[in-house]
Amino acid sequence: MNLLLDTQVLLWAASASRRLPDNARALIENPENELVFSAASLWEVAIKNGLGRKEFSADPRLLRRGLLENGYVELPVTGAHAVAVDLLPPIHKDPFDRILVAQAQIEGLTLLTADEIVTRYPGPIRAL
């Protein structure tokens, strides 16, 4: 399975947090799954860390390097992803979550999320 990790799940996985549920940990540690992170997640971390948001306290440069060194695949944000956001129903207001949903839909990835609101979107979304 090709898994796109939402930003919070990505941070939990990268920091080996106990907040990462066991079912998510099993999916992430399964060598048959390809792990993907979005450039949008790095952008979100950079912005929210800069604003002092405690749950986003990570250096985005170190996060990116660590993810790449651990075999994660980086997914850039493309124009196709950006314009697909306007096709999404207005379920979630967070632009970062909306772009991740659009990316998962366009790229055929399963979005792994802990956000209950995100799970209301149609498509390949897996709740933790």
Phi and psi in degrees as a GROMACS rama.xvg file:
@    title "Ramachandran Plot"
@    xaxis  label "Phi"
@    yaxis  label "Psi"
@TYPE xy
-98.3028  114.757  ASN-2
-109.271  124.177  LEU-3
-96.9051  118.147  LEU-4
-88.8742  130.703  LEU-5
-69.9401  168.177  ASP-6
-59.9858  -43.7311  THR-7
-66.0436  -43.9854  GLN-8
-62.8369  -39.8431  VAL-9
-60.7726  -44.9421  LEU-10
-65.7123  -40.7949  LEU-11
-62.9706  -43.6078  TRP-12
-65.4675  -43.9961  ALA-13
-66.0485  -31.1172  ALA-14
-97.9903  4.11304  SER-15
53.4695  41.3215  ALA-16
-68.5063  144.732  SER-17
-71.3453  -11.3504  ARG-18
-74.6639  -16.2335  ARG-19
-71.9695  116.908  LEU-20
-61.4335  152.118  PRO-21
-58.5278  -37.9739  ASP-22
-65.8115  -35.7175  ASN-23
-70.3638  -42.0913  ALA-24
-59.2945  -41.3703  ARG-25
-63.7849  -41.7124  ALA-26
-64.8488  -42.192  LEU-27
-68.8819  -37.2716  ILE-28
-82.9298  -8.98737  GLU-29
-72.0676  115.788  ASN-30
-65.6385  -13.4083  PRO-31
-79.5056  -14.7521  GLU-32
-92.8595  136.678  ASN-33
-91.7391  129.412  GLU-34
-101.051  128.156  LEU-35
-124.475  139.748  VAL-36
-125.901  147.733  PHE-37
-93.2472  144.999  SER-38
-59.5131  -27.0945  ALA-39
-63.1388  -33.4143  ALA-40
-67.4149  -38.6416  SER-41
-65.1733  -39.6149  LEU-42
-62.7655  -43.5298  TRP-43
-61.5719  -44.7209  GLU-44
-62.0919  -44.5745  VAL-45
-60.2472  -44.0727  ALA-46
-69.9526  -51.0645  ILE-47
-73.1548  -31.6202  LYS-48
-65.0595  -41.4806  ASN-49
-63.4419  -26.9531  GLY-50
-85.3864  -1.22328  LEU-51
84.0366  16.9268  GLY-52
-72.4322  114.008  ARG-53
-55.245  -41.9648  LYS-54
-70.6155  -6.76964  GLU-55
-116.038  23.7854  PHE-56
-78.3965  86.69  SER-57
-151.224  146.23  ALA-58
-78.7863  115.392  ASP-59
-60.8778  -29.4657  PRO-60
-68.4448  -45.3988  ARG-61
-67.3996  -37.719  LEU-62
-60.4185  -49.3596  LEU-63
-59.7631  -48.2593  ARG-64
-60.0049  -44.2593  ARG-65
-63.4824  -40.3175  GLY-66
-64.1395  -46.682  LEU-67
-62.9871  -41.0221  LEU-68
-66.0623  -22.8455  GLU-69
-99.0299  16.6212  ASN-70
87.6766  4.97657  GLY-71
-70.2345  150.902  TYR-72
-103.124  131.188  VAL-73
-87.8888  131.295  GLU-74
-109.864  113.976  LEU-75
-71.3597  161.167  PRO-76
-90.6821  123.154  VAL-77
-107.462  170.358  THR-78
-60.6014  -37.6925  GLY-79
-61.9367  -39.0333  ALA-80
-65.3557  -45.2832  HIS-81
-62.023  -44.5042  ALA-82
-75.3348  -21.1582  VAL-83
-69.5563  -20.0712  ALA-84
-60.0888  -32.8806  VAL-85
-71.9407  -9.7353  ASP-86
-89.1608  -10.3131  LEU-87
-78.3909  140.808  LEU-88
-65.8503  153.157  PRO-89
-77.2811  60.9508  PRO-90
-84.2997  -41.3798  ILE-91
-123.317  140.143  HIS-92
-90.5768  -19.5283  LYS-93
-71.3236  116.694  ASP-94
-63.8786  -28.3931  PRO-95
-68.8522  -43.0761  PHE-96
-66.0508  -38.1565  ASP-97
-65.277  -39.5592  ARG-98
-69.333  -35.1835  ILE-99
-64.3684  -40.2292  LEU-100
-62.7404  -46.1379  VAL-101
-61.3204  -42.6815  ALA-102
-61.5787  -44.9505  GLN-103
-60.4432  -43.8637  ALA-104
-64.344  -47.3551  GLN-105
-68.8746  -40.8938  ILE-106
-88.6184  -5.23795  GLU-107
70.0083  34.208  GLY-108
-101.192  154.574  LEU-109
-93.9996  118.501  THR-110
-81.2827  121.85  LEU-111
-98.3407  117.12  LEU-112
-139.976  153.055  THR-113
-105.168  0.880864  ALA-114
-89.6577  112.373  ASP-115
-60.7647  -33.6422  GLU-116
-65.6246  -41.222  ILE-117
-61.6736  -33.8438  VAL-118
-67.8861  -9.76254  THR-119
-78.376  -14.6801  ARG-120
-72.6403  147.855  TYR-121
-73.3864  155.471  PRO-122
114.673  -169.066  GLY-123
-78.2662  77.8076  PRO-124
-123.679  132.732  ILE-125
-119.949  122.163  ARG-126
-83.6682  150.388  ALA-127
